[in-house]
């Protein structure tokens, strides 16, 4: 797996990404509120799949219709984040480590959203499609492999970056010659680095004199 990072152009279209981050933050805080309420009622941790089914029903209500501005897989990623946070919290309690449960997040501190099921034609030249909207980015290098996860992240300056996690073919790390070669530079003598004697090399013995004079002083 290889991750590529590219910066998006500063554009008026980025307001859509600002809005989607705001929606992601709203959903995240709603999940935290549901976890707290479920614990108060049943003294149990809320199951992730129950949470996803509940959010799917809420999206159909007019009150939460704006949640559809965020891809469904991005909403699922939010539930994964919340679930991992609570699993870490309960695990730390069992290990008797100092810990706190996941907290509500302010929109300005909520920086990213991710989703998989990106698709094949998400990139064309230096244009990338993010949740049905197209944005231009600084394409500093070619992208290799199949895109598995797309993450949009806003930095502290308000600039947007896109992270692409790609699955690339395995790289053959074996020597092309089929033989292992090792080098060991010492202070004395010469070392055999290959089967042929012609390939012997003489170690730089002047380092030995320098080291000996340093030790005597």
N, C-alpha and C positions, 0 to 999 in steps of 0.2 A: 504494500500500500504506500502511495506517495501523495503528499499534500502540496498543492500549489496555492500560492497567495498572490492576488492581484488587487490593485487599487481601482475603484470605480471613478469615473469622471465626476467632478462636481457639477451637478445639473439640477434643474428644477424638478426633474423626475424623482430625485432622491427623497422628496417629500413623501412619496408613496412608501418608501422603505421606512421613513420615520413613523408613518402611520402604522405600518405592519409591526414594527417593534413595540409601539404603544399597545396594539392589540395583543401581542405575545405576552407583554407584561401583565395586562389585565387578566388573561387566561391563567398565567402562572399564579398570580395572587388569588384568583378564584379557587384554584386547586388547593392552595395552602389553607384557605378558609374552609373548604370542604373537609380536608383532613382533620383540622382542629375540631370542627363540629361533629364529625363522625366519632372522634375519640371521646368527646364529652357525652355523647349519647350511648355508645356501645363499649367504650374502653377497649377498642380494637383499632388496629391500623387499617386504613382504607385500601382495599385491593385495587391495583392499577387498572385491571380490566373493567371493574365496576365504575371506576372514575371515567374511563374512556367512553363507556356506554352512556353515562350520565351527561357528559359534555356533548355527545352526539345528539341527544335529545334537546339539550339547551340551545344548540345552534338553530333548531327549527322554530324557536320562539322569536317574536319580533324584537324582544328586549335584547337578545344576543345575536341578532342577525349580522352585525358587523364582524362577528368572529369568522365569517366566511371569507373575509378579505385575506385571511391567512390560510395557506394550504393545509389540508387535513393532516398530512404527514408531519407538518411542522407542529401542529397541535399535539400529535402523538409523541413527538420528541420532547415537548414540554412536560407531558405526563411522565415520560421516562426520567427526566431530570429530577422531578419532584420525588418520584419513587426511589431513585438512587440516593437522594438526600435523606429520606426517612429511613431507608435501610442502613445507611451509614450511622444515623443517629441511634437507632435501636441496637446496632452492633456495638457501638461505643459504650452504650449503657451496660450491655452484658459484660464487656471487657473492663468495666469500671473506669472508663476514661472520661475526662471532663469534656462535655459536649453540649450542644444546643440544637434544637430542631430547626429545620429550614424556616426562614423568616420571610415576611413580605418584602418585596423589592420595589424601590422607587423607579419610576420610568427612566430617569436620567442615568441610573446605574444599571439598567437592564440593557445589555449591549448586543445580544446576538439571538438569532434563531436559525435552526437547521432543519433540513428535510432530505429524505432519500427519494427514490423514484423520480430521478431528475429527468430522464429521457435522453434520447440520442442527439437531437438537434437543438440542444440548449445553447450551443456556442456557434457563431458564424463570424469569421474574421475576428474583430475585436468587440463584438456585441454578444452579450449574454442575456438569456431569458431567465428572469427570477419571478416566479409566481405570476406567469402570463404577461409580465411587463419586460420590456427590453431596455438594457442599460449598456453603455459603452465603458470599457475598462482598458487600462494600460497593459497590453499584452506583451510582456517582456520576454516570453519564451513560449515555445510550443507545448501543448498539453498532450501527454502520452497516456494511453490506457483508457479504461472505461470509468466514467464519473459515477461514484457510488453515493456520495453525500455532498450536499452543497450547504455552506454556512455563510450567512451574511453577518458581518460584525461592524459595529460602529466604535471608533476609538474616542479618546477623551477630547480630541479636537473637533469631533463631529464628522470626520471623514469616514467613508464606507469602504470596506474591503470584502472581497469574496474569497472563501477558502474552498477548494475543490479536492476532495479525497478521491483518488483514482486507484483503480486496481490495475497494476502493470504486470507484464509477463515476468516470469522468474529470470534472474540474471545468472548466467553460468560463471561462477567464480573460480573454476579450475584453471590451472595454468595451460596456456596454449601448447606448451612443449610436452605436457604430460608428465613432467618431472618437477620435484620440489627443489628449490634452490634457496640456500640460506647464506647470509653474510654475517660474519662476526669479526669486527675490527678490534684486534688486541694491540698491546704495546710491543710484543716480541714476535719474531719469526714471521712466517707467512702461512696462510690458511688455504686449504683446498676448497674451492667453491663450486667446482664442477668435476665430472669424471675425468676430463682431459687435463694433463699436467700443464699444458700450455696456458690454461685459464687461471693458474695460480696468481695471486696478487700479493704484493709486499705491503705489510701494514706500515703506516706512517710512524716510524720509530722515534721521530724527533719529539713526539708527545711524551715519550718515556723520560727523556732528558729534562724536559720542562717540569714534569711531575716530581722527578727526583730532586732537582734543585729547589723546588718549592718546599718539599718536605724537610730538607736540610736547613733551610732558612727559618 
